[in-house]
Amino acid sequence: MKNILEQLYNGEIFPAEQYAPKGEEYRKIYQGNYNHYDDFIELLAKLEPPLDKRFIEIMDEQLDVIPYEFSEMFIDGFKLGAKMMAEVFRNE
């Protein structure tokens, strides 16, 4: 079996894409947010002129940024972990 760094280097694992919260609390919050989103889109569709499509475009633009945020968080977390490990081995 390859070690974790080999798997990461070879693109066999994708931490930012494979991570998904599994907690019940997260699921409830996500479902509630999704329901609010759907309800709001329905409300916007009833306006004159309808604004639902524009709202979806705006939300999609915001959602396109999330992978960059996850990438930065992963990189910062990895750096922190590496610094911690370097400190542990330096003190031995």
FIMI-286300 format. One record per residue: x, y, z of N, C-alpha, C in turn; residue number from 1. Coordinates in nm, 4 decimals. Layout:
residues N
<rec><n_c1>X</n_c1><n_c2>Y</n_c2><n_c3>Z</n_c3><ca_c1>X</ca_c1><ca_c2>Y</ca_c2><ca_c3>Z</ca_c3><c_c1>X</c_c1><c_c2>Y</c_c2><c_c3>Z</c_c3><num>NUM</num></rec>
...
end
This chain:
residues 92
<rec><n_c1>0.0842</n_c1><n_c2>-0.1182</n_c2><n_c3>0.0000</n_c3><ca_c1>0.0000</ca_c1><ca_c2>0.0000</ca_c2><ca_c3>0.0000</ca_c3><c_c1>0.0887</c_c1><c_c2>0.1245</c_c2><c_c3>0.0000</c_c3><num>1</num></rec>
<rec><n_c1>0.0515</n_c1><n_c2>0.2238</n_c2><n_c3>-0.0825</n_c3><ca_c1>0.1277</ca_c1><ca_c2>0.3481</ca_c2><ca_c3>-0.0889</ca_c3><c_c1>0.1042</c_c1><c_c2>0.4297</c_c2><c_c3>0.0369</c_c3><num>2</num></rec>
<rec><n_c1>0.2077</n_c1><n_c2>0.5065</n_c2><n_c3>0.0729</n_c3><ca_c1>0.1884</ca_c1><ca_c2>0.5944</ca_c2><ca_c3>0.1881</ca_c3><c_c1>0.1033</c_c1><c_c2>0.7148</c_c2><c_c3>0.1471</c_c3><num>3</num></rec>
<rec><n_c1>0.0605</n_c1><n_c2>0.7891</n_c2><n_c3>0.2452</n_c3><ca_c1>-0.0339</ca_c1><ca_c2>0.8997</ca_c2><ca_c3>0.2233</ca_c3><c_c1>0.0234</c_c1><c_c2>1.0075</c_c2><c_c3>0.1310</c_c3><num>4</num></rec>
<rec><n_c1>0.1524</n_c1><n_c2>1.0372</n_c2><n_c3>0.1422</n_c3><ca_c1>0.2124</ca_c1><ca_c2>1.1398</ca_c2><ca_c3>0.0562</ca_c3><c_c1>0.2171</c_c1><c_c2>1.0945</c_c2><c_c3>-0.0890</c_c3><num>5</num></rec>
<rec><n_c1>0.2438</n_c1><n_c2>0.9653</n_c2><n_c3>-0.1126</n_c3><ca_c1>0.2424</ca_c1><ca_c2>0.9135</ca_c2><ca_c3>-0.2496</ca_c3><c_c1>0.1017</c_c1><c_c2>0.9210</c_c2><c_c3>-0.3083</c_c3><num>6</num></rec>
<rec><n_c1>0.0028</n_c1><n_c2>0.8842</n_c2><n_c3>-0.2283</n_c3><ca_c1>-0.1353</ca_c1><ca_c2>0.8912</ca_c2><ca_c3>-0.2755</ca_c3><c_c1>-0.1754</c_c1><c_c2>1.0354</c_c2><c_c3>-0.3070</c_c3><num>7</num></rec>
<rec><n_c1>-0.1355</n_c1><n_c2>1.1278</n_c2><n_c3>-0.2215</n_c3><ca_c1>-0.1662</ca_c1><ca_c2>1.2684</ca_c2><ca_c3>-0.2433</ca_c3><c_c1>-0.0963</c_c1><c_c2>1.3194</c_c2><c_c3>-0.3692</c_c3><num>8</num></rec>
<rec><n_c1>0.0313</n_c1><n_c2>1.2876</n_c2><n_c3>-0.3841</n_c3><ca_c1>0.1090</ca_c1><ca_c2>1.3311</ca_c2><ca_c3>-0.5001</ca_c3><c_c1>0.0521</c_c1><c_c2>1.2748</c_c2><c_c3>-0.6299</c_c3><num>9</num></rec>
<rec><n_c1>0.0106</n_c1><n_c2>1.1487</n_c2><n_c3>-0.6279</n_c3><ca_c1>-0.0408</ca_c1><ca_c2>1.0833</ca_c2><ca_c3>-0.7478</ca_c3><c_c1>-0.1866</c_c1><c_c2>1.1161</c_c2><c_c3>-0.7773</c_c3><num>10</num></rec>
<rec><n_c1>-0.2465</n_c1><n_c2>1.1998</n_c2><n_c3>-0.6959</n_c3><ca_c1>-0.3843</ca_c1><ca_c2>1.2404</ca_c2><ca_c3>-0.7199</ca_c3><c_c1>-0.4865</c_c1><c_c2>1.1330</c_c2><c_c3>-0.6867</c_c3><num>11</num></rec>
<rec><n_c1>-0.4469</n_c1><n_c2>1.0375</n_c2><n_c3>-0.6035</n_c3><ca_c1>-0.5381</ca_c1><ca_c2>0.9293</ca_c2><ca_c3>-0.5665</ca_c3><c_c1>-0.6317</c_c1><c_c2>0.9696</c_c2><c_c3>-0.4530</c_c3><num>12</num></rec>
<rec><n_c1>-0.5958</n_c1><n_c2>1.0718</n_c2><n_c3>-0.3800</n_c3><ca_c1>-0.6836</ca_c1><ca_c2>1.1255</ca_c2><ca_c3>-0.2768</ca_c3><c_c1>-0.7000</c_c1><c_c2>1.2752</c_c2><c_c3>-0.3024</c_c3><num>13</num></rec>
<rec><n_c1>-0.8185</n_c1><n_c2>1.3252</n_c2><n_c3>-0.2747</n_c3><ca_c1>-0.8527</ca_c1><ca_c2>1.4646</ca_c2><ca_c3>-0.2971</ca_c3><c_c1>-0.9189</c_c1><c_c2>1.5179</c_c2><c_c3>-0.1708</c_c3><num>14</num></rec>
<rec><n_c1>-0.8418</n_c1><n_c2>1.5540</n_c2><n_c3>-0.0698</n_c3><ca_c1>-0.9017</ca_c1><ca_c2>1.5932</ca_c2><ca_c3>0.0583</ca_c3><c_c1>-1.0091</c_c1><c_c2>1.6999</c_c2><c_c3>0.0474</c_c3><num>15</num></rec>
<rec><n_c1>-0.9868</n_c1><n_c2>1.8017</n_c2><n_c3>-0.0318</n_c3><ca_c1>-1.0838</ca_c1><ca_c2>1.9109</ca_c2><ca_c3>-0.0408</ca_c3><c_c1>-1.2143</c_c1><c_c2>1.8652</c_c2><c_c3>-0.1057</c_c3><num>16</num></rec>
<rec><n_c1>-1.2074</n_c1><n_c2>1.7704</n_c2><n_c3>-0.1970</n_c3><ca_c1>-1.3267</ca_c1><ca_c2>1.7241</ca_c2><ca_c3>-0.2658</ca_c3><c_c1>-1.3920</c_c1><c_c2>1.6056</c_c2><c_c3>-0.1957</c_c3><num>17</num></rec>
<rec><n_c1>-1.3137</n_c1><n_c2>1.5281</n_c2><n_c3>-0.1222</n_c3><ca_c1>-1.3678</ca_c1><ca_c2>1.4085</ca_c2><ca_c3>-0.0596</ca_c3><c_c1>-1.4274</c_c1><c_c2>1.4353</c_c2><c_c3>0.0775</c_c3><num>18</num></rec>
<rec><n_c1>-1.3949</n_c1><n_c2>1.5483</n_c2><n_c3>0.1347</n_c3><ca_c1>-1.4463</ca_c1><ca_c2>1.5782</ca_c2><ca_c3>0.2675</ca_c3><c_c1>-1.5926</c_c1><c_c2>1.6192</c_c2><c_c3>0.2589</c_c3><num>19</num></rec>
<rec><n_c1>-1.6730</n_c1><n_c2>1.5606</n_c2><n_c3>0.3426</n_c3><ca_c1>-1.8134</ca_c1><ca_c2>1.6005</ca_c2><ca_c3>0.3546</ca_c3><c_c1>-1.8535</c_c1><c_c2>1.5791</c_c2><c_c3>0.5000</c_c3><num>20</num></rec>
<rec><n_c1>-1.9038</n_c1><n_c2>1.6822</n_c2><n_c3>0.5640</n_c3><ca_c1>-1.9476</ca_c1><ca_c2>1.6646</ca_c2><ca_c3>0.7029</ca_c3><c_c1>-2.0540</c_c1><c_c2>1.5552</c_c2><c_c3>0.7117</c_c3><num>21</num></rec>
<rec><n_c1>-2.0438</n_c1><n_c2>1.4734</n_c2><n_c3>0.8149</n_c3><ca_c1>-2.1355</ca_c1><ca_c2>1.3614</ca_c2><ca_c3>0.8291</ca_c3><c_c1>-2.2253</c_c1><c_c2>1.3741</c_c2><c_c3>0.9514</c_c3><num>22</num></rec>
<rec><n_c1>-2.2069</n_c1><n_c2>1.4786</n_c2><n_c3>1.0277</n_c3><ca_c1>-2.2815</ca_c1><ca_c2>1.4949</ca_c2><ca_c3>1.1513</ca_c3><c_c1>-2.4288</c_c1><c_c2>1.5235</c_c2><c_c3>1.1290</c_c3><num>23</num></rec>
<rec><n_c1>-2.5092</n_c1><n_c2>1.4777</n_c2><n_c3>1.2220</n_c3><ca_c1>-2.6534</ca_c1><ca_c2>1.4990</ca_c2><ca_c3>1.2157</ca_c3><c_c1>-2.6874</c_c1><c_c2>1.6476</c_c2><c_c3>1.2235</c_c3><num>24</num></rec>
<rec><n_c1>-2.6153</n_c1><n_c2>1.7217</n_c2><n_c3>1.3060</n_c3><ca_c1>-2.6413</ca_c1><ca_c2>1.8653</ca_c2><ca_c3>1.3189</ca_c3><c_c1>-2.6179</c_c1><c_c2>1.9368</c_c2><c_c3>1.1857</c_c3><num>25</num></rec>
<rec><n_c1>-2.5079</n_c1><n_c2>1.9014</n_c2><n_c3>1.1185</n_c3><ca_c1>-2.4796</ca_c1><ca_c2>1.9618</ca_c2><ca_c3>0.9881</ca_c3><c_c1>-2.5909</c_c1><c_c2>1.9291</c_c2><c_c3>0.8889</c_c3><num>26</num></rec>
<rec><n_c1>-2.6355</n_c1><n_c2>1.8039</n_c2><n_c3>0.8871</n_c3><ca_c1>-2.7390</ca_c1><ca_c2>1.7621</ca_c2><ca_c3>0.7938</ca_c3><c_c1>-2.8677</c_c1><c_c2>1.8419</c_c2><c_c3>0.8159</c_c3><num>27</num></rec>
<rec><n_c1>-2.9041</n_c1><n_c2>1.8622</n_c2><n_c3>0.9416</n_c3><ca_c1>-3.0254</ca_c1><ca_c2>1.9385</ca_c2><ca_c3>0.9726</ca_c3><c_c1>-3.0116</c_c1><c_c2>2.0837</c_c2><c_c3>0.9273</c_c3><num>28</num></rec>
<rec><n_c1>-2.8973</n_c1><n_c2>2.1437</n_c2><n_c3>0.9556</n_c3><ca_c1>-2.8739</ca_c1><ca_c2>2.2831</ca_c2><ca_c3>0.9152</ca_c3><c_c1>-2.8758</c_c1><c_c2>2.2956</c_c2><c_c3>0.7635</c_c3><num>29</num></rec>
<rec><n_c1>-2.8081</n_c1><n_c2>2.2031</n_c2><n_c3>0.6960</n_c3><ca_c1>-2.8025</ca_c1><ca_c2>2.2045</ca_c2><ca_c3>0.5498</ca_c3><c_c1>-2.9429</c_c1><c_c2>2.1915</c_c2><c_c3>0.4907</c_c3><num>30</num></rec>
<rec><n_c1>-3.0209</n_c1><n_c2>2.0974</n_c2><n_c3>0.5426</n_c3><ca_c1>-3.1562</ca_c1><ca_c2>2.0763</ca_c2><ca_c3>0.4916</ca_c3><c_c1>-3.2422</c_c1><c_c2>2.2002</c_c2><c_c3>0.5135</c_c3><num>31</num></rec>
<rec><n_c1>-3.2305</n_c1><n_c2>2.2628</n_c2><n_c3>0.6310</n_c3><ca_c1>-3.3042</ca_c1><ca_c2>2.3853</ca_c2><ca_c3>0.6584</ca_c3><c_c1>-3.2668</c_c1><c_c2>2.4965</c_c2><c_c3>0.5631</c_c3><num>32</num></rec>
<rec><n_c1>-3.1372</n_c1><n_c2>2.5131</n_c2><n_c3>0.5391</n_c3><ca_c1>-3.0910</ca_c1><ca_c2>2.6157</ca_c2><ca_c3>0.4453</ca_c3><c_c1>-3.1414</c_c1><c_c2>2.5888</c_c2><c_c3>0.3039</c_c3><num>33</num></rec>
<rec><n_c1>-3.1367</n_c1><n_c2>2.4627</n_c2><n_c3>0.2651</n_c3><ca_c1>-3.1832</ca_c1><ca_c2>2.4263</ca_c2><ca_c3>0.1309</ca_c3><c_c1>-3.3319</c_c1><c_c2>2.4561</c_c2><c_c3>0.1151</c_c3><num>34</num></rec>
<rec><n_c1>-3.4098</n_c1><n_c2>2.4264</n_c2><n_c3>0.2186</n_c3><ca_c1>-3.5536</ca_c1><ca_c2>2.4554</ca_c2><ca_c3>0.2138</ca_c3><c_c1>-3.5790</c_c1><c_c2>2.6060</c_c2><c_c3>0.2030</c_c3><num>35</num></rec>
<rec><n_c1>-3.5038</n_c1><n_c2>2.6862</n_c2><n_c3>0.2779</n_c3><ca_c1>-3.5176</ca_c1><ca_c2>2.8321</ca_c2><ca_c3>0.2693</ca_c3><c_c1>-3.4820</c_c1><c_c2>2.8817</c_c2><c_c3>0.1295</c_c3><num>36</num></rec>
<rec><n_c1>-3.3785</n_c1><n_c2>2.8256</n_c2><n_c3>0.0727</n_c3><ca_c1>-3.3335</ca_c1><ca_c2>2.8613</ca_c2><ca_c3>-0.0619</ca_c3><c_c1>-3.4452</c_c1><c_c2>2.8334</c_c2><c_c3>-0.1627</c_c3><num>37</num></rec>
<rec><n_c1>-3.5010</n_c1><n_c2>2.7121</n_c2><n_c3>-0.1572</n_c3><ca_c1>-3.6100</ca_c1><ca_c2>2.6763</ca_c2><ca_c3>-0.2488</ca_c3><c_c1>-3.7314</c_c1><c_c2>2.7670</c_c2><c_c3>-0.2317</c_c3><num>38</num></rec>
<rec><n_c1>-3.7690</n_c1><n_c2>2.7928</n_c2><n_c3>-0.1072</n_c3><ca_c1>-3.8846</ca_c1><ca_c2>2.8794</ca_c2><ca_c3>-0.0806</ca_c3><c_c1>-3.8615</c_c1><c_c2>3.0196</c_c2><c_c3>-0.1357</c_c3><num>39</num></rec>
<rec><n_c1>-3.7401</n_c1><n_c2>3.0696</n_c2><n_c3>-0.1180</n_c3><ca_c1>-3.7095</ca_c1><ca_c2>3.2047</ca_c2><ca_c3>-0.1656</ca_c3><c_c1>-3.7120</c_c1><c_c2>3.2111</c_c2><c_c3>-0.3183</c_c3><num>40</num></rec>
<rec><n_c1>-3.6617</n_c1><n_c2>3.1088</n_c2><n_c3>-0.3835</n_c3><ca_c1>-3.6645</ca_c1><ca_c2>3.1051</ca_c2><ca_c3>-0.5299</ca_c3><c_c1>-3.8086</c_c1><c_c2>3.1052</c_c2><c_c3>-0.5797</c_c3><num>41</num></rec>
<rec><n_c1>-3.8948</n_c1><n_c2>3.0284</n_c2><n_c3>-0.5142</n_c3><ca_c1>-4.0359</ca_c1><ca_c2>3.0278</ca_c2><ca_c3>-0.5526</ca_c3><c_c1>-4.0974</c_c1><c_c2>3.1671</c_c2><c_c3>-0.5372</c_c3><num>42</num></rec>
<rec><n_c1>-4.0632</n_c1><n_c2>3.2350</n_c2><n_c3>-0.4302</n_c3><ca_c1>-4.1135</ca_c1><ca_c2>3.3706</ca_c2><ca_c3>-0.4060</ca_c3><c_c1>-4.0634</c_c1><c_c2>3.4667</c_c2><c_c3>-0.5139</c_c3><num>43</num></rec>
<rec><n_c1>-3.9361</n_c1><n_c2>3.4565</n_c2><n_c3>-0.5480</n_c3><ca_c1>-3.8791</ca_c1><ca_c2>3.5436</ca_c2><ca_c3>-0.6511</ca_c3><c_c1>-3.9402</c_c1><c_c2>3.5170</c_c2><c_c3>-0.7880</c_c3><num>44</num></rec>
<rec><n_c1>-3.9774</n_c1><n_c2>3.3935</n_c2><n_c3>-0.8146</n_c3><ca_c1>-4.0372</ca_c1><ca_c2>3.3587</ca_c2><ca_c3>-0.9443</ca_c3><c_c1>-4.1741</c_c1><c_c2>3.4231</c_c2><c_c3>-0.9616</c_c3><num>45</num></rec>
<rec><n_c1>-4.2412</n_c1><n_c2>3.4542</n_c2><n_c3>-0.8514</n_c3><ca_c1>-4.3759</ca_c1><ca_c2>3.5117</ca_c2><ca_c3>-0.8565</ca_c3><c_c1>-4.3749</c_c1><c_c2>3.6636</c_c2><c_c3>-0.8755</c_c3><num>46</num></rec>
<rec><n_c1>-4.2586</n_c1><n_c2>3.7253</n_c2><n_c3>-0.8605</n_c3><ca_c1>-4.2490</ca_c1><ca_c2>3.8708</ca_c2><ca_c3>-0.8760</ca_c3><c_c1>-4.2601</c_c1><c_c2>3.9097</c_c2><c_c3>-1.0222</c_c3><num>47</num></rec>
<rec><n_c1>-4.2890</n_c1><n_c2>4.0359</n_c2><n_c3>-1.0420</n_c3><ca_c1>-4.2933</ca_c1><ca_c2>4.0885</ca_c2><ca_c3>-1.1790</ca_c3><c_c1>-4.1941</c_c1><c_c2>4.2036</c_c2><c_c3>-1.1894</c_c3><num>48</num></rec>
<rec><n_c1>-4.0880</n_c1><n_c2>4.1952</n_c2><n_c3>-1.2585</n_c3><ca_c1>-4.0449</ca_c1><ca_c2>4.0786</ca_c2><ca_c3>-1.3344</ca_c3><c_c1>-3.9887</c_c1><c_c2>3.9693</c_c2><c_c3>-1.2407</c_c3><num>49</num></rec>
<rec><n_c1>-3.9907</n_c1><n_c2>3.8448</n_c2><n_c3>-1.2859</n_c3><ca_c1>-3.9377</ca_c1><ca_c2>3.7358</ca_c2><ca_c3>-1.2032</ca_c3><c_c1>-3.7873</c_c1><c_c2>3.7551</c_c2><c_c3>-1.1786</c_c3><num>50</num></rec>
<rec><n_c1>-3.7460</n_c1><n_c2>3.7292</n_c2><n_c3>-1.0576</n_c3><ca_c1>-3.6050</ca_c1><ca_c2>3.7478</ca_c2><ca_c3>-1.0225</ca_c3><c_c1>-3.5359</c_c1><c_c2>3.6162</c_c2><c_c3>-0.9855</c_c3><num>51</num></rec>
<rec><n_c1>-3.6057</n_c1><n_c2>3.5046</n_c2><n_c3>-1.0020</n_c3><ca_c1>-3.5493</ca_c1><ca_c2>3.3771</ca_c2><ca_c3>-0.9592</ca_c3><c_c1>-3.4229</c_c1><c_c2>3.3388</c_c2><c_c3>-1.0355</c_c3><num>52</num></rec>
<rec><n_c1>-3.4239</n_c1><n_c2>3.3585</n_c2><n_c3>-1.1659</n_c3><ca_c1>-3.3062</ca_c1><ca_c2>3.3191</ca_c2><ca_c3>-1.2453</ca_c3><c_c1>-3.1842</c_c1><c_c2>3.4044</c_c2><c_c3>-1.2104</c_c3><num>53</num></rec>
<rec><n_c1>-3.2056</n_c1><n_c2>3.5324</n_c2><n_c3>-1.1881</n_c3><ca_c1>-3.0945</ca_c1><ca_c2>3.6212</ca_c2><ca_c3>-1.1512</ca_c3><c_c1>-3.0389</c_c1><c_c2>3.5827</c_c2><c_c3>-1.0142</c_c3><num>54</num></rec>
<rec><n_c1>-3.1266</n_c1><n_c2>3.5503</n_c2><n_c3>-0.9211</n_c3><ca_c1>-3.0829</ca_c1><ca_c2>3.5075</ca_c2><ca_c3>-0.7889</ca_c3><c_c1>-2.9994</c_c1><c_c2>3.3796</c_c2><c_c3>-0.7983</c_c3><num>55</num></rec>
<rec><n_c1>-3.0433</n_c1><n_c2>3.2847</n_c2><n_c3>-0.8793</n_c3><ca_c1>-2.9694</ca_c1><ca_c2>3.1601</ca_c2><ca_c3>-0.8961</ca_c3><c_c1>-2.8315</c_c1><c_c2>3.1888</c_c2><c_c3>-0.9554</c_c3><num>56</num></rec>
<rec><n_c1>-2.8234</n_c1><n_c2>3.2797</n_c2><n_c3>-1.0518</n_c3><ca_c1>-2.6936</ca_c1><ca_c2>3.3174</ca_c2><ca_c3>-1.1100</ca_c3><c_c1>-2.6013</c_c1><c_c2>3.3750</c_c2><c_c3>-1.0027</c_c3><num>57</num></rec>
<rec><n_c1>-2.6550</n_c1><n_c2>3.4636</n_c2><n_c3>-0.9196</n_c3><ca_c1>-2.5747</ca_c1><ca_c2>3.5259</ca_c2><ca_c3>-0.8133</ca_c3><c_c1>-2.5259</c_c1><c_c2>3.4199</c_c2><c_c3>-0.7145</c_c3><num>58</num></rec>
<rec><n_c1>-2.6151</n_c1><n_c2>3.3297</n_c2><n_c3>-0.6755</n_c3><ca_c1>-2.5762</ca_c1><ca_c2>3.2235</ca_c2><ca_c3>-0.5822</ca_c3><c_c1>-2.4710</c_c1><c_c2>3.1323</c_c2><c_c3>-0.6439</c_c3><num>59</num></rec>
<rec><n_c1>-2.4861</n_c1><n_c2>3.1003</n_c2><n_c3>-0.7719</n_c3><ca_c1>-2.3869</ca_c1><ca_c2>3.0162</ca_c2><ca_c3>-0.8397</ca_c3><c_c1>-2.2498</c_c1><c_c2>3.0832</c_c2><c_c3>-0.8411</c_c3><num>60</num></rec>
<rec><n_c1>-2.2479</n_c1><n_c2>3.2148</n_c2><n_c3>-0.8619</n_c3><ca_c1>-2.1214</ca_c1><ca_c2>3.2887</ca_c2><ca_c3>-0.8585</ca_c3><c_c1>-2.0556</c_c1><c_c2>3.2745</c_c2><c_c3>-0.7214</c_c3><num>61</num></rec>
<rec><n_c1>-2.1359</n_c1><n_c2>3.2855</n_c2><n_c3>-0.6156</n_c3><ca_c1>-2.0811</ca_c1><ca_c2>3.2729</ca_c2><ca_c3>-0.4806</ca_c3><c_c1>-2.0340</c_c1><c_c2>3.1306</c_c2><c_c3>-0.4543</c_c3><num>62</num></rec>
<rec><n_c1>-2.1090</n_c1><n_c2>3.0338</n_c2><n_c3>-0.5001</n_c3><ca_c1>-2.0729</ca_c1><ca_c2>2.8940</ca_c2><ca_c3>-0.4771</ca_c3><c_c1>-1.9459</c_c1><c_c2>2.8546</c_c2><c_c3>-0.5532</c_c3><num>63</num></rec>
<rec><n_c1>-1.9191</n_c1><n_c2>2.9230</n_c2><n_c3>-0.6647</n_c3><ca_c1>-1.7970</ca_c1><ca_c2>2.8949</ca_c2><ca_c3>-0.7408</ca_c3><c_c1>-1.6710</c_c1><c_c2>2.9284</c_c2><c_c3>-0.6615</c_c3><num>64</num></rec>
<rec><n_c1>-1.6826</n_c1><n_c2>3.0132</n_c2><n_c3>-0.5613</n_c3><ca_c1>-1.5679</ca_c1><ca_c2>3.0553</ca_c2><ca_c3>-0.4807</ca_c3><c_c1>-1.5334</c_c1><c_c2>2.9521</c_c2><c_c3>-0.3731</c_c3><num>65</num></rec>
<rec><n_c1>-1.6296</n_c1><n_c2>2.8716</n_c2><n_c3>-0.3342</n_c3><ca_c1>-1.6100</ca_c1><ca_c2>2.7780</ca_c2><ca_c3>-0.2235</ca_c3><c_c1>-1.4906</c_c1><c_c2>2.6843</c_c2><c_c3>-0.2437</c_c3><num>66</num></rec>
<rec><n_c1>-1.4687</n_c1><n_c2>2.6264</n_c2><n_c3>-0.3615</n_c3><ca_c1>-1.3508</ca_c1><ca_c2>2.5394</ca_c2><ca_c3>-0.3754</ca_c3><c_c1>-1.2191</c_c1><c_c2>2.6115</c_c2><c_c3>-0.3448</c_c3><num>67</num></rec>
<rec><n_c1>-1.2111</n_c1><n_c2>2.7385</n_c2><n_c3>-0.3773</n_c3><ca_c1>-1.0905</ca_c1><ca_c2>2.8154</ca_c2><ca_c3>-0.3459</ca_c3><c_c1>-1.0752</c_c1><c_c2>2.8322</c_c2><c_c3>-0.1945</c_c3><num>68</num></rec>
<rec><n_c1>-1.1878</n_c1><n_c2>2.8562</n_c2><n_c3>-0.1278</n_c3><ca_c1>-1.1843</ca_c1><ca_c2>2.8699</ca_c2><ca_c3>0.0178</ca_c3><c_c1>-1.1405</c_c1><c_c2>2.7389</c_c2><c_c3>0.0821</c_c3><num>69</num></rec>
<rec><n_c1>-1.1968</n_c1><n_c2>2.6266</n_c2><n_c3>0.0355</n_c3><ca_c1>-1.1590</ca_c1><ca_c2>2.4961</ca_c2><ca_c3>0.0896</ca_c3><c_c1>-1.0122</c_c1><c_c2>2.4672</c_c2><c_c3>0.0645</c_c3><num>70</num></rec>
<rec><n_c1>-0.9659</n_c1><n_c2>2.5049</n_c2><n_c3>-0.0538</n_c3><ca_c1>-0.8253</ca_c1><ca_c2>2.4829</ca_c2><ca_c3>-0.0883</ca_c3><c_c1>-0.7339</c_c1><c_c2>2.5586</c_c2><c_c3>0.0072</c_c3><num>71</num></rec>
<rec><n_c1>-0.7659</n_c1><n_c2>2.6852</n_c2><n_c3>0.0303</n_c3><ca_c1>-0.6850</ca_c1><ca_c2>2.7661</ca_c2><ca_c3>0.1218</ca_c3><c_c1>-0.6886</c_c1><c_c2>2.7103</c_c2><c_c3>0.2635</c_c3><num>72</num></rec>
<rec><n_c1>-0.8075</n_c1><n_c2>2.6680</n_c2><n_c3>0.3083</n_c3><ca_c1>-0.8186</ca_c1><ca_c2>2.6122</ca_c2><ca_c3>0.4425</ca_c3><c_c1>-0.7383</c_c1><c_c2>2.4827</c_c2><c_c3>0.4545</c_c3><num>73</num></rec>
<rec><n_c1>-0.7447</n_c1><n_c2>2.3981</n_c2><n_c3>0.3514</n_c3><ca_c1>-0.6686</ca_c1><ca_c2>2.2733</ca_c2><ca_c3>0.3537</ca_c3><c_c1>-0.5188</c_c1><c_c2>2.3010</c_c2><c_c3>0.3592</c_c3><num>74</num></rec>
<rec><n_c1>-0.4739</n_c1><n_c2>2.3924</n_c2><n_c3>0.2748</n_c3><ca_c1>-0.3312</ca_c1><ca_c2>2.4251</ca_c2><ca_c3>0.2701</ca_c3><c_c1>-0.2844</c_c1><c_c2>2.4813</c_c2><c_c3>0.4038</c_c3><num>75</num></rec>
<rec><n_c1>-0.3604</n_c1><n_c2>2.5743</n_c2><n_c3>0.4603</n_c3><ca_c1>-0.3238</ca_c1><ca_c2>2.6313</ca_c2><ca_c3>0.5902</ca_c3><c_c1>-0.3230</c_c1><c_c2>2.5244</c_c2><c_c3>0.6994</c_c3><num>76</num></rec>
<rec><n_c1>-0.4215</n_c1><n_c2>2.4356</n_c2><n_c3>0.6973</n_c3><ca_c1>-0.4263</ca_c1><ca_c2>2.3273</ca_c2><ca_c3>0.7958</ca_c3><c_c1>-0.3106</c_c1><c_c2>2.2315</c_c2><c_c3>0.7799</c_c3><num>77</num></rec>
<rec><n_c1>-0.2757</n_c1><n_c2>2.2009</n_c2><n_c3>0.6557</n_c3><ca_c1>-0.1628</ca_c1><ca_c2>2.1114</ca_c2><ca_c3>0.6302</ca_c3><c_c1>-0.0323</c_c1><c_c2>2.1751</c_c2><c_c3>0.6789</c_c3><num>78</num></rec>
<rec><n_c1>-0.0163</n_c1><n_c2>2.3034</n_c2><n_c3>0.6508</n_c3><ca_c1>0.1041</ca_c1><ca_c2>2.3738</ca_c2><ca_c3>0.6972</ca_c3><c_c1>0.1134</c_c1><c_c2>2.3731</c_c2><c_c3>0.8487</c_c3><num>79</num></rec>
<rec><n_c1>0.0012</n_c1><n_c2>2.3973</n_c2><n_c3>0.9144</n_c3><ca_c1>-0.0012</ca_c1><ca_c2>2.3956</ca_c2><ca_c3>1.0601</ca_c3><c_c1>0.0370</c_c1><c_c2>2.2571</c_c2><c_c3>1.1121</c_c3><num>80</num></rec>
<rec><n_c1>-0.0204</n_c1><n_c2>2.1533</n_c2><n_c3>1.0524</n_c3><ca_c1>0.0133</ca_c1><ca_c2>2.0165</ca_c2><ca_c3>1.0929</ca_c3><c_c1>0.1605</c_c1><c_c2>1.9862</c_c2><c_c3>1.0715</c_c3><num>81</num></rec>
<rec><n_c1>0.2153</n_c1><n_c2>2.0309</n_c2><n_c3>0.9582</n_c3><ca_c1>0.3571</ca_c1><ca_c2>2.0078</ca_c2><ca_c3>0.9306</ca_c3><c_c1>0.4455</c_c1><c_c2>2.0814</c_c2><c_c3>1.0310</c_c3><num>82</num></rec>
<rec><n_c1>0.4073</n_c1><n_c2>2.2044</n_c2><n_c3>1.0658</n_c3><ca_c1>0.4826</ca_c1><ca_c2>2.2796</ca_c2><ca_c3>1.1662</ca_c3><c_c1>0.4789</c_c1><c_c2>2.2088</c_c2><c_c3>1.3008</c_c3><num>83</num></rec>
<rec><n_c1>0.3625</n_c1><n_c2>2.1540</n_c2><n_c3>1.3366</n_c3><ca_c1>0.3497</ca_c1><ca_c2>2.0820</ca_c2><ca_c3>1.4628</ca_c3><c_c1>0.4394</c_c1><c_c2>1.9584</c_c2><c_c3>1.4632</c_c3><num>84</num></rec>
<rec><n_c1>0.4398</n_c1><n_c2>1.8851</n_c2><n_c3>1.3518</n_c3><ca_c1>0.5236</ca_c1><ca_c2>1.7655</ca_c2><ca_c3>1.3448</ca_c3><c_c1>0.6726</c_c1><c_c2>1.8028</c_c2><c_c3>1.3491</c_c3><num>85</num></rec>
<rec><n_c1>0.7099</n_c1><n_c2>1.9089</n_c2><n_c3>1.2807</n_c3><ca_c1>0.8501</ca_c1><ca_c2>1.9533</ca_c2><ca_c3>1.2846</ca_c3><c_c1>0.8897</c_c1><c_c2>1.9904</c_c2><c_c3>1.4256</c_c3><num>86</num></rec>
<rec><n_c1>0.8014</n_c1><n_c2>2.0556</n_c2><n_c3>1.4976</n_c3><ca_c1>0.8292</ca_c1><ca_c2>2.0940</ca_c2><ca_c3>1.6346</ca_c3><c_c1>0.8438</c_c1><c_c2>1.9691</c_c2><c_c3>1.7232</c_c3><num>87</num></rec>
<rec><n_c1>0.7594</n_c1><n_c2>1.8719</n_c2><n_c3>1.7039</n_c3><ca_c1>0.7666</ca_c1><ca_c2>1.7484</ca_c2><ca_c3>1.7834</ca_c3><c_c1>0.9004</c_c1><c_c2>1.6799</c_c2><c_c3>1.7605</c_c3><num>88</num></rec>
<rec><n_c1>0.9404</n_c1><n_c2>1.6665</n_c2><n_c3>1.6345</n_c3><ca_c1>1.0658</ca_c1><ca_c2>1.5961</ca_c2><ca_c3>1.6061</ca_c3><c_c1>1.1878</c_c1><c_c2>1.6787</c_c2><c_c3>1.6432</c_c3><num>89</num></rec>
<rec><n_c1>1.1764</n_c1><n_c2>1.8091</n_c2><n_c3>1.6412</n_c3><ca_c1>1.2871</ca_c1><ca_c2>1.8956</ca_c2><ca_c3>1.6768</ca_c3><c_c1>1.3170</c_c1><c_c2>1.8863</c_c2><c_c3>1.8258</c_c3><num>90</num></rec>
<rec><n_c1>1.2159</n_c1><n_c2>1.8621</n_c2><n_c3>1.9074</n_c3><ca_c1>1.2327</ca_c1><ca_c2>1.8561</ca_c2><ca_c3>2.0508</ca_c3><c_c1>1.2798</c_c1><c_c2>1.7199</c_c2><c_c3>2.1030</c_c3><num>91</num></rec>
<rec><n_c1>1.2959</n_c1><n_c2>1.6235</n_c2><n_c3>2.0150</n_c3><ca_c1>1.3388</ca_c1><ca_c2>1.4908</ca_c2><ca_c3>2.0614</ca_c3><c_c1>1.4880</c_c1><c_c2>1.4844</c_c2><c_c3>2.0817</c_c3><num>92</num></rec>
end
